[in-house]
């Protein structure tokens, strides 16, 4: 069973990595680069500060905690503990891969990019009011593209990305739940809208 899952993991990776074009290479590198998203993160902080007012002093630290926990757990615990080589470091596989963006660190389980992206997306989906459905879908679309880019660029297997998405979802759920409870306690007179 484990061997079949590993074979599926490799097949999915090779399928994603081999269906390439120069234009798609550029887009996948763009989506995987963390620093290119800083202007969008800054805009998100401004919008949240405007919309949530005083509550942003609670919301932003919990959002950062959600992403920070996902990142720390994935990179400082899972990767060294499991020691699973990234596909691009696998000597049986790397020669056949298209490595347009280099390879990165040695170990890949679990994907920090996926964990961080889904921590942000799920947190926002849980705390934003229901009327922001389009924004919620945009967050999930962004997280999905970031995650797919890691498979396309042969930095992670599909299972690395799925496990990262699960970890990010769990940290987001914990932090969003803390936000809802603490906001109701600190600002009981205000209606604390959420997407839950």
C-alpha positions as CSV (number, residue, x, y, z in Angstrom):
1,X,0.0,0.0,0.0
2,X,2.8,2.5,1.0
3,X,4.7,1.6,-2.2
4,X,1.5,2.3,-4.3
5,X,1.0,5.7,-2.7
6,X,4.7,6.6,-3.3
7,X,4.3,5.5,-6.9
8,X,1.2,7.7,-7.2
9,X,3.1,10.6,-5.6
10,X,5.9,10.3,-8.1
11,X,3.5,9.9,-11.1
12,X,1.6,13.1,-10.1
13,X,4.8,15.0,-9.7
14,X,6.2,13.9,-13.0
15,X,2.9,14.6,-14.7
16,X,2.8,18.2,-13.3
17,X,6.4,18.9,-14.0
18,X,6.5,17.6,-17.5
19,X,3.5,19.6,-18.8
20,X,5.5,22.8,-19.1
21,X,5.8,25.8,-21.2
22,X,8.3,28.8,-20.8
23,X,5.3,31.1,-20.0
24,X,4.0,28.7,-17.3
25,X,7.5,28.3,-15.9
26,X,7.6,32.1,-15.3
27,X,4.1,32.1,-13.7
28,X,4.9,29.2,-11.4
29,X,8.2,30.8,-10.3
30,X,6.2,34.0,-9.7
31,X,3.6,32.3,-7.5
32,X,6.2,30.4,-5.5
33,X,8.3,33.4,-4.6
34,X,7.3,34.6,-1.2
35,X,8.7,38.1,-1.5
36,X,6.6,39.1,-4.5
37,X,3.5,38.8,-2.3
38,X,4.6,41.4,0.3
39,X,2.7,44.3,-1.4
40,X,-0.4,42.2,-1.4
41,X,0.1,41.4,2.3
42,X,0.6,45.1,3.1
43,X,-2.6,45.9,1.2
44,X,-4.4,43.2,3.2
45,X,-3.2,44.7,6.5
46,X,-4.5,48.1,5.4
47,X,-7.9,46.7,4.4
48,X,-8.2,44.7,7.6
49,X,-7.2,47.7,9.7
50,X,-9.9,49.8,8.0
51,X,-12.6,47.2,8.2
52,X,-12.0,45.8,11.7
53,X,-11.0,49.0,13.5
54,X,-9.8,48.3,17.0
55,X,-10.3,44.6,16.6
56,X,-7.4,44.5,14.2
57,X,-5.1,44.6,17.2
58,X,-6.3,41.1,18.1
59,X,-6.9,39.9,14.5
60,X,-3.5,40.6,13.0
61,X,-1.4,39.0,15.8
62,X,-3.6,35.8,15.6
63,X,-3.3,35.8,11.8
64,X,0.4,36.1,12.1
65,X,0.5,33.4,14.7
66,X,-1.5,31.1,12.5
67,X,1.0,31.5,9.6
68,X,4.0,31.5,11.9
69,X,2.9,28.2,13.6
70,X,2.3,26.6,10.3
71,X,5.7,27.7,9.1
72,X,7.6,26.7,12.2
73,X,5.9,23.3,12.6
74,X,6.5,22.4,9.0
75,X,10.1,23.5,8.7
76,X,11.5,22.9,12.2
77,X,9.6,19.8,13.2
78,X,8.3,17.8,10.2
79,X,11.1,18.3,7.7
80,X,14.0,17.3,10.0
81,X,11.9,14.6,11.7
82,X,10.8,12.8,8.6
83,X,13.9,13.7,6.5
84,X,12.1,13.0,3.2
85,X,14.2,14.2,0.3
86,X,12.6,16.7,-2.0
87,X,11.9,15.3,-5.5
88,X,14.6,17.5,-6.9
89,X,17.2,16.0,-4.5
90,X,16.1,12.4,-5.2
91,X,19.0,10.9,-7.2
92,X,16.6,8.4,-8.9
93,X,14.3,11.2,-10.1
94,X,16.1,14.5,-10.3
95,X,17.8,13.9,-13.6
96,X,14.4,13.6,-15.4
97,X,12.9,16.8,-13.9
98,X,12.6,20.3,-15.2
99,X,14.2,22.4,-12.4
100,X,13.6,26.0,-13.6
101,X,13.8,27.4,-10.1
102,X,16.6,25.4,-8.5
103,X,15.8,23.1,-5.7
104,X,15.8,24.6,-2.2
105,X,16.4,22.8,1.0
106,X,17.1,19.1,1.3
107,X,13.9,17.9,2.9
108,X,10.4,18.4,1.6
109,X,7.8,16.8,4.0
110,X,5.8,18.9,4.6
111,X,5.5,21.9,2.3
112,X,5.9,25.2,4.2
113,X,4.5,27.1,1.2
114,X,1.3,25.1,1.3
115,X,1.1,25.3,5.1
116,X,1.5,29.1,5.1
117,X,-0.8,29.8,2.2
118,X,-3.6,27.7,3.6
119,X,-3.1,29.1,7.1
120,X,-3.7,32.5,5.7
121,X,-6.6,31.5,3.4
122,X,-8.5,29.4,6.0
123,X,-8.0,32.0,8.7
124,X,-9.5,34.7,6.4
125,X,-12.3,32.5,5.3
126,X,-13.2,31.8,8.9
127,X,-13.1,35.4,10.2
128,X,-14.4,37.3,7.2
129,X,-18.2,37.9,7.2
130,X,-20.2,35.7,4.8
131,X,-20.8,38.6,2.4
132,X,-17.1,38.4,1.4
133,X,-17.5,35.2,-0.5
134,X,-15.6,36.3,-3.5
135,X,-12.6,37.4,-1.4
136,X,-12.7,34.0,0.4
137,X,-12.6,32.2,-3.0
138,X,-9.7,34.4,-4.1
139,X,-7.7,33.4,-1.0
140,X,-8.3,29.7,-1.6
141,X,-7.5,30.1,-5.3
142,X,-4.2,31.8,-4.4
143,X,-3.4,29.1,-1.9
144,X,-4.1,26.4,-4.4
145,X,-1.9,28.0,-7.1
146,X,0.9,28.5,-4.7
147,X,0.6,24.9,-3.6
148,X,0.5,23.6,-7.2
149,X,3.5,25.6,-8.1
150,X,5.5,23.6,-5.6
151,X,4.6,20.4,-7.4
152,X,5.1,21.9,-10.9
153,X,8.6,23.1,-9.9
154,X,9.5,19.7,-8.4
155,X,10.1,21.1,-5.0
156,X,7.4,18.9,-3.3
157,X,5.4,15.8,-3.9
158,X,1.6,16.0,-3.9
159,X,1.5,14.4,-0.4
160,X,3.9,17.1,0.9
161,X,1.5,19.8,-0.3
162,X,-1.6,18.1,1.0
163,X,-0.1,17.6,4.4
164,X,1.0,21.3,4.4
165,X,-2.5,22.4,3.5
166,X,-3.9,20.3,6.4
167,X,-1.4,21.7,8.9
168,X,-2.2,25.3,7.7
169,X,-5.9,24.6,8.0
170,X,-5.5,23.3,11.6
171,X,-3.4,26.3,12.8
172,X,-5.8,28.7,11.1
173,X,-8.8,27.0,12.7
174,X,-7.2,27.2,16.2
175,X,-6.3,30.9,15.8
176,X,-9.6,31.9,14.2
177,X,-11.4,30.2,17.0
178,X,-9.3,32.1,19.5
179,X,-10.1,35.4,17.7
180,X,-13.8,34.8,17.7
181,X,-13.8,34.0,21.5
182,X,-11.5,36.8,22.5
183,X,-13.2,39.4,20.3
184,X,-16.6,38.5,21.8
185,X,-15.1,38.9,25.3
186,X,-13.2,42.2,24.7
187,X,-15.8,43.9,22.5
188,X,-19.1,42.4,23.7
189,X,-21.1,45.5,22.6
190,X,-20.0,45.2,19.0
191,X,-21.3,42.6,16.7
192,X,-18.3,40.4,15.7
193,X,-19.2,39.1,12.3
194,X,-17.5,36.0,11.0
195,X,-17.6,33.6,8.1
196,X,-18.2,30.6,10.3
